[in-house]
Amino acid sequence: MDLSKYTEGQRQAITHLDGPLLVCAGAGTGKTFTLTQRIAYALVGDPENGVEPTLDSIDQALVITYANKAAAELKSRFRNMLRSVGRFDDALKVDSAWVSTIHGMCSRILREHALELGIDPEFKLVMGADQEDALLRAINLAIKTTSANEHFQPLFNEYETYAVKNMLKKLMEAAACQTKGLDALATGPEPSSTARMPSTT
């Protein structure tokens, strides 16, 4: 690769392949271009200067970006870059390479090991407004099935239904941040009896 056409900062980002590297750059500075050249450098090295490739295939690269549009753009650039350096087999592998959003990467790992994990491999990711809607439907179902249960009656006697819904929503949001979900939350000891707490003024 001819590194003379890059800026000093780009050259450092492209050629630093041993250990972590933090790159800070603003919009329009060529981050995506530099990243594609970094992958090319890792694949082909710099034989003229005695630099051996550090990757055998695009399959060995893990590239995570924020949005699906950005991931698609990266794949397109990787494909063109690989063709330009004669790595035609790798160009064909780009669509199945580990170039995606963090959600896409995690989803792919879960699907590949779904049976071992005991989950349905046809699961779908729910995000944004759909996620909020699914959460509210789950809470409404929980309220419907527990409000008539005598064990939960003191809770509904003490609080309005909307307040119980808010409690459940906060509980679910807290559980979502834990690797073990609801099992990770400490609920305290079982109460010996249900009693109304005296009000204080």
C-alpha positions as CSV (number, residue, x, y, z in Angstrom):
1,M,0.0,0.0,0.0
2,D,1.1,3.5,-0.8
3,L,0.9,5.3,2.5
4,S,2.3,8.6,1.2
5,K,-1.2,9.9,0.2
6,Y,-2.5,9.8,3.8
7,T,-2.2,12.4,6.5
8,E,0.1,11.7,9.4
9,G,-2.9,11.0,11.7
10,Q,-4.4,8.6,9.1
11,R,-1.1,6.8,8.7
12,Q,-0.8,6.2,12.4
13,A,-4.4,4.9,12.5
14,I,-3.9,2.6,9.5
15,T,-0.5,1.1,10.5
16,H,-1.1,0.7,14.3
17,L,-2.3,-2.8,14.5
18,D,-0.6,-4.0,17.7
19,G,-2.7,-3.2,20.7
20,P,-5.6,-0.8,21.3
21,L,-5.9,2.5,19.5
22,L,-8.2,5.5,20.2
23,V,-9.0,7.8,17.3
24,C,-10.7,11.1,17.9
25,A,-11.9,12.8,14.8
26,G,-14.8,15.1,13.8
27,A,-17.3,14.8,11.0
28,G,-16.0,14.8,7.5
29,T,-12.4,13.9,8.4
30,G,-12.3,10.6,6.7
31,K,-12.9,8.2,9.6
32,T,-14.7,5.6,7.5
33,F,-12.1,5.8,4.7
34,T,-9.3,5.4,7.2
35,L,-11.0,2.4,8.8
36,T,-11.3,0.6,5.4
37,Q,-7.7,1.3,4.7
38,R,-6.8,0.0,8.1
39,I,-8.5,-3.3,7.3
40,A,-6.7,-3.4,3.9
41,Y,-3.4,-2.8,5.6
42,A,-4.1,-5.6,8.1
43,L,-4.9,-7.9,5.2
44,V,-2.1,-7.1,2.8
45,G,0.6,-5.6,5.1
46,D,3.4,-3.6,3.6
47,P,5.9,-6.1,2.0
48,E,8.2,-3.3,0.8
49,N,8.8,-2.3,4.4
50,G,8.8,-5.8,5.8
51,V,5.3,-5.6,7.4
52,E,3.5,-8.9,7.3
53,P,-0.3,-9.1,7.2
54,T,-2.0,-9.5,10.6
55,L,-5.2,-10.9,9.2
56,D,-5.6,-13.9,7.0
57,S,-9.2,-13.1,6.0
58,I,-11.9,-10.5,6.4
59,D,-13.6,-13.1,8.6
60,Q,-11.1,-12.4,11.3
61,A,-12.0,-8.7,11.6
62,L,-14.7,-7.4,13.9
63,V,-16.1,-4.0,13.0
64,I,-18.9,-2.5,15.1
65,T,-20.7,0.7,14.2
66,Y,-23.8,2.5,15.6
67,A,-26.4,2.4,12.9
68,N,-27.5,-0.1,10.2
69,K,-27.0,2.5,7.5
70,A,-23.4,3.0,8.7
71,A,-22.8,-0.8,8.7
72,A,-24.1,-1.1,5.2
73,E,-21.9,1.8,4.0
74,L,-18.8,0.1,5.6
75,K,-19.6,-3.2,3.9
76,S,-19.9,-1.4,0.6
77,R,-16.5,0.3,1.1
78,F,-14.9,-2.9,2.3
79,R,-16.1,-4.7,-0.7
80,N,-14.7,-2.1,-3.1
81,M,-11.4,-1.8,-1.2
82,L,-10.8,-5.6,-1.2
83,R,-11.4,-5.7,-4.9
84,S,-8.9,-2.9,-5.4
85,V,-6.1,-4.8,-3.6
86,G,-6.9,-8.0,-5.4
87,R,-8.6,-9.8,-2.5
88,F,-11.6,-11.0,-4.5
89,D,-12.4,-14.0,-2.3
90,D,-12.6,-11.7,0.7
91,A,-14.8,-9.3,-1.2
92,L,-17.3,-12.1,-1.6
93,K,-17.2,-12.7,2.1
94,V,-18.1,-9.2,3.2
95,D,-21.8,-9.8,3.5
96,S,-21.2,-12.5,6.0
97,A,-18.3,-10.8,7.8
98,W,-18.5,-9.4,11.3
99,V,-19.3,-5.9,10.2
100,S,-22.5,-4.7,11.9
101,T,-24.1,-2.8,14.7
102,I,-23.7,-4.0,18.3
103,H,-27.3,-5.3,18.2
104,G,-26.6,-7.1,15.0
105,M,-23.5,-8.8,16.4
106,C,-25.2,-9.9,19.6
107,S,-28.2,-11.1,17.7
108,R,-25.9,-13.2,15.4
109,I,-24.1,-14.8,18.3
110,L,-27.4,-15.6,20.0
111,R,-28.8,-17.2,16.9
112,E,-25.7,-19.3,16.3
113,H,-26.0,-20.7,19.9
114,A,-29.8,-20.5,20.3
115,L,-30.3,-24.2,20.9
116,E,-27.6,-24.3,23.5
117,L,-29.1,-21.3,25.2
118,G,-32.6,-22.7,25.0
119,I,-34.1,-19.8,23.0
120,D,-36.0,-19.7,19.8
121,P,-33.5,-19.1,16.9
122,E,-36.3,-17.2,15.1
123,F,-36.4,-14.5,17.8
124,K,-36.7,-10.9,16.7
125,L,-35.1,-7.7,18.1
126,V,-37.6,-5.2,19.4
127,M,-36.3,-1.6,19.7
128,G,-37.6,2.0,20.0
129,A,-41.4,2.5,20.0
130,D,-42.0,-1.2,19.4
131,Q,-40.0,-2.0,22.6
132,E,-42.0,0.5,24.6
133,D,-45.3,-0.9,23.3
134,A,-44.2,-4.5,24.1
135,L,-43.2,-3.5,27.6
136,L,-46.6,-1.8,28.3
137,R,-48.5,-4.7,26.9
138,A,-46.5,-7.1,29.2
139,I,-47.2,-4.8,32.2
140,N,-50.9,-4.6,31.4
141,L,-51.1,-8.4,31.2
142,A,-49.3,-8.7,34.5
143,I,-51.7,-6.3,36.1
144,K,-54.7,-8.1,34.7
145,T,-53.6,-11.5,35.9
146,T,-52.5,-10.4,39.4
147,S,-55.1,-7.8,40.4
148,A,-57.6,-10.5,41.3
149,N,-55.0,-12.6,43.1
150,E,-55.5,-12.4,46.9
151,H,-51.8,-12.4,47.5
152,F,-51.5,-9.1,45.6
153,Q,-54.7,-7.5,46.9
154,P,-53.0,-5.5,49.6
155,L,-50.8,-3.9,46.9
156,F,-53.8,-2.8,44.9
157,N,-55.6,-1.7,48.0
158,E,-52.7,0.6,48.9
159,Y,-51.8,1.9,45.4
160,E,-53.8,3.0,42.3
161,T,-53.3,0.8,39.3
162,Y,-51.3,3.4,37.4
163,A,-48.8,3.6,40.3
164,V,-48.4,-0.2,40.3
165,K,-47.8,0.0,36.5
166,N,-45.1,2.6,37.1
167,M,-43.4,0.4,39.8
168,L,-43.4,-2.6,37.3
169,K,-42.0,-0.4,34.6
170,K,-39.1,0.7,36.8
171,L,-38.5,-2.8,37.9
172,M,-38.3,-4.1,34.3
173,E,-36.0,-1.3,33.3
174,A,-33.7,-2.1,36.2
175,A,-33.8,-5.8,35.3
176,A,-32.9,-5.0,31.7
177,C,-29.6,-3.6,32.8
178,Q,-28.6,-6.8,34.6
179,T,-27.0,-9.8,32.9
180,K,-29.3,-12.1,35.0
181,G,-32.4,-10.0,34.5
182,L,-34.9,-10.1,37.4
183,D,-32.9,-12.8,39.2
184,A,-30.2,-10.3,39.8
185,L,-32.5,-7.9,41.7
186,A,-32.5,-8.2,45.5
187,T,-36.1,-8.1,46.7
188,G,-35.3,-8.5,50.4
189,P,-36.8,-11.0,52.9
190,E,-40.3,-12.3,52.6
191,P,-42.7,-10.2,54.8
192,S,-44.1,-12.0,57.8
193,S,-47.5,-10.2,57.3
194,T,-49.0,-7.5,55.2
195,A,-49.7,-4.4,57.1
196,R,-50.4,-0.8,56.2
197,M,-47.5,1.5,57.2
198,P,-48.6,4.4,59.4
199,S,-48.5,7.7,57.7
200,T,-46.1,10.4,58.9
201,T,-46.7,14.1,58.7
